[in-house]
Amino acid sequence: MRPFALSAALNAIAVTAVSVLVAACQSAPPAPRANTAALPTMERIALGANSCWFKSGDAAFKAYRLAPELNSFSGKPRILVVPRRSPESRPLLVVQAEGHPARLSAFGPLMDEPVAGRIAADVKRWAAGSTGCS
């Protein structure tokens, strides 16, 4: 092999090796973070509650229905859980958020029932960006 051809081949190998090393050192881009403002947080919670508590046929929520009130002029978007047969009745559960980052609160008669721990865990998980059911 001629010296020029050998030098070109070695350069090609060196460039390939450096490219592989540089690619190996680069970290993956960070995972997207959930928006922590009140409205996007409550939108995630409403979607989770609707799919996991109501549309799934969950026995703990069979007697209730979801009433989202996300477009709030008070700056406190919220979801309500009301009796299925009497949606105009007083809410049995209110989950609301305000501010950025969102400060969540959940209150109402359902928070004094055995299902309260599950409600709190689900709401925290959905607020953090998870989409699964418990």
Phi, psi and chi 1 to 4 in degrees:
 res  aa     phi    psi   chi1   chi2   chi3   chi4
   1 MET       -  142.3 -148.8  178.6 -143.9      -
   2 ARG   -75.8  151.0  -70.1 -172.9  -84.5  163.6
   3 PRO   -56.7  -37.7  -19.8   25.3      -      -
   4 PHE   -65.8  -43.4  178.1   73.4      -      -
   5 ALA   -65.5  -40.2      -      -      -      -
   6 LEU   -64.6  -42.7 -179.7   59.5      -      -
   7 SER   -63.5  -41.5  175.7      -      -      -
   8 ALA   -64.9  -40.1      -      -      -      -
   9 ALA   -66.1  -43.1      -      -      -      -
  10 LEU   -64.3  -38.9  -70.7  175.6      -      -
  11 ASN   -62.4  -42.1  -78.4  -18.7      -      -
  12 ALA   -63.1  -42.6      -      -      -      -
  13 ILE   -64.7  -42.6  -68.4  170.1      -      -
  14 ALA   -64.3  -42.7      -      -      -      -
  15 VAL   -63.2  -42.3  167.7      -      -      -
  16 THR   -63.0  -44.0  -57.6      -      -      -
  17 ALA   -63.6  -43.3      -      -      -      -
  18 VAL   -64.7  -40.5  168.7      -      -      -
  19 SER   -61.2  -42.2  -62.5      -      -      -
  20 VAL   -64.9  -42.6  168.7      -      -      -
  21 LEU   -65.4  -41.8  -71.7  173.7      -      -
  22 VAL   -64.8  -42.7  168.3      -      -      -
  23 ALA   -64.1  -36.8      -      -      -      -
  24 ALA   -70.3  -27.1      -      -      -      -
  25 CYS   -83.6  -17.7  -69.6      -      -      -
  26 GLN   -77.0  136.2  -66.4 -176.0    1.1      -
  27 SER   -85.2  157.8   61.3      -      -      -
  28 ALA   -69.2  150.1      -      -      -      -
  29 PRO   -64.0  147.5   19.3  -27.1      -      -
  30 PRO   -63.1  147.3   20.1  -27.7      -      -
  31 ALA   -65.8  144.1      -      -      -      -
  32 PRO   -63.8  140.3   14.8  -21.3      -      -
  33 ARG   -98.2  148.1  -61.6 -177.0  100.7  171.1
  34 ALA   -69.4  139.6      -      -      -      -
  35 ASN   -65.5  129.7 -172.2  -26.7      -      -
  36 THR  -100.2    7.8   60.0      -      -      -
  37 ALA   -69.3  161.5      -      -      -      -
  38 ALA   -58.6  -50.1      -      -      -      -
  39 LEU   -64.5  -51.3 -178.8   58.5      -      -
  40 PRO   -62.4  -33.1  -10.7   15.2      -      -
  41 THR   -64.1  -46.8  -61.7      -      -      -
  42 MET   -69.4  -29.5  -74.8  -51.1  -58.0      -
  43 GLU   -63.7  -43.9  -72.6  171.4  -18.0      -
  44 ARG   -63.1  -41.4  -75.2 -169.2  -54.4  -83.2
  45 ILE   -65.6  -42.7  -67.7  169.2      -      -
  46 ALA   -62.5  -42.6      -      -      -      -
  47 LEU   -64.0  -43.3  -70.3  171.3      -      -
  48 GLY   -64.0  -46.3      -      -      -      -
  49 ALA   -62.5  -43.6      -      -      -      -
  50 ASN   -62.0  -47.3 -169.7   41.8      -      -
  51 SER   -76.4  -37.8   65.9      -      -      -
  52 CYS   -89.4  -33.2  -65.0      -      -      -
  53 TRP   -94.6  -38.8  -66.3  -12.2      -      -
  54 PHE  -105.8  -54.7  -61.5   99.5      -      -
  55 LYS   -68.7  -22.7  -71.7 -166.2  175.0 -174.4
  56 SER   -78.9  -11.3   69.7      -      -      -
  57 GLY    77.9   24.3      -      -      -      -
  58 ASP   -55.7  124.6 -171.4  -40.8      -      -
  59 ALA   -60.4  -32.6      -      -      -      -
  60 ALA   -66.3  -20.6      -      -      -      -
  61 PHE  -119.8   12.1  -66.3   92.4      -      -
  62 LYS   -62.4  -32.5 -168.3  168.4 -176.2   84.3
  63 ALA   -84.5    3.1      -      -      -      -
  64 TYR  -124.4  169.6  -47.4  112.6      -      -
  65 ARG  -138.5  157.0   77.1  169.6   40.0  170.5
  66 LEU   -91.1  136.0 -177.7   66.7      -      -
  67 ALA  -129.6   89.7      -      -      -      -
  68 PRO   -74.6  139.6   20.9  -23.9      -      -
  69 GLU  -129.9   70.3  -65.6 -177.6  -10.8      -
  70 LEU   -82.9  -28.4  -60.3  176.0      -      -
  71 ASN   -88.9   84.3  -67.0  -30.6      -      -
  72 SER  -110.8  129.0  169.0      -      -      -
  73 PHE   -79.9  -10.0  -65.6  108.5      -      -
  74 SER   -82.7   -8.2   67.7      -      -      -
  75 GLY    81.3   13.8      -      -      -      -
  76 LYS  -125.4   77.1  -64.9  180.0 -175.9  178.8
  77 PRO   -62.0  146.2   19.6  -26.8      -      -
  78 ARG  -151.3  163.7   63.7 -171.7 -171.2  166.3
  79 ILE  -122.2  147.0   61.6  169.0      -      -
  80 LEU  -119.1  144.8  -50.6  174.8      -      -
  81 VAL  -113.0  120.6  174.8      -      -      -
  82 VAL  -123.4  163.1  -63.5      -      -      -
  83 PRO   -61.0  136.8  -22.4   31.9      -      -
  84 ARG   -57.2  -44.5  175.7  171.7  -69.1  -72.1
  85 ARG   -87.1   -6.2  -55.0 -126.4 -172.8  -88.5
  86 SER  -142.9   68.8 -177.7      -      -      -
  87 PRO   -65.3  -16.5   19.5  -26.9      -      -
  88 GLU   -83.7   -6.6   70.7  -76.1  -10.9      -
  89 SER   -68.6  169.0  -63.7      -      -      -
  90 ARG   -60.4  136.9  179.7  174.1  -69.0 -166.2
  91 PRO   -62.2  145.0  -14.3   22.8      -      -
  92 LEU   -93.4  -17.1  -60.1  169.5      -      -
  93 LEU  -149.9  133.9  173.3   67.1      -      -
  94 VAL  -124.7  126.2  176.7      -      -      -
  95 VAL  -119.4  122.5  179.3      -      -      -
  96 GLN  -137.6  161.1   68.3 -176.8   19.2      -
  97 ALA  -137.5  152.8      -      -      -      -
  98 GLU  -150.5  150.3   70.4  176.5  -58.0      -
  99 GLY    87.0 -178.4      -      -      -      -
 100 HIS  -143.4  105.6 -173.9   44.8      -      -
 101 PRO   -72.6  154.4   24.2  -30.1      -      -
 102 ALA   -64.1  135.4      -      -      -      -
 103 ARG  -104.6  116.8  -70.0  177.5  -53.5  -77.5
 104 LEU   -93.0  147.6  -68.8  168.8      -      -
 105 SER  -143.7  144.7   58.1      -      -      -
 106 ALA  -134.2  130.2      -      -      -      -
 107 PHE  -153.0  166.1   52.3   90.0      -      -
 108 GLY   126.6  172.1      -      -      -      -
 109 PRO   -56.7  -32.2  -24.7   32.3      -      -
 110 LEU   -65.2  -21.6  -80.0  178.5      -      -
 111 MET   -78.5   -2.7  -66.9  -53.0  -72.7      -
 112 ASP  -105.0    5.2  -66.2  -32.0      -      -
 113 GLU  -100.9  166.9  -61.8  -66.6  -36.6      -
 114 PRO   -58.2  -24.4  -25.4   33.3      -      -
 115 VAL   -76.8   -5.8   74.9      -      -      -
 116 ALA   -58.9  -42.1      -      -      -      -
 117 GLY   -61.7  -41.1      -      -      -      -
 118 ARG   -67.0  -41.7 -179.1  172.2  159.0 -145.3
 119 ILE   -58.3  -49.2  -70.5  169.7      -      -
 120 ALA   -61.0  -44.0      -      -      -      -
 121 ALA   -65.4  -43.2      -      -      -      -
 122 ASP   -63.0  -46.1  -74.0  -13.7      -      -
 123 VAL   -61.6  -43.9  165.9      -      -      -
 124 LYS   -62.8  -42.1  -74.0  177.7 -172.4  173.3
 125 ARG   -65.2  -45.8 -167.7  175.5   63.0 -103.9
 126 TRP   -66.7  -37.7  -64.3  -34.4      -      -
 127 ALA   -61.4  -34.0      -      -      -      -
 128 ALA   -78.1   -7.9      -      -      -      -
 129 GLY   114.8   -6.7      -      -      -      -
 130 SER   -71.2  151.1  178.7      -      -      -
 131 THR  -118.6   -3.2   57.4      -      -      -
 132 GLY   -81.8  168.0      -      -      -      -
 133 CYS   -98.4  156.4  -61.0      -      -      -
 134 SER   -81.8      -   58.7      -      -      -
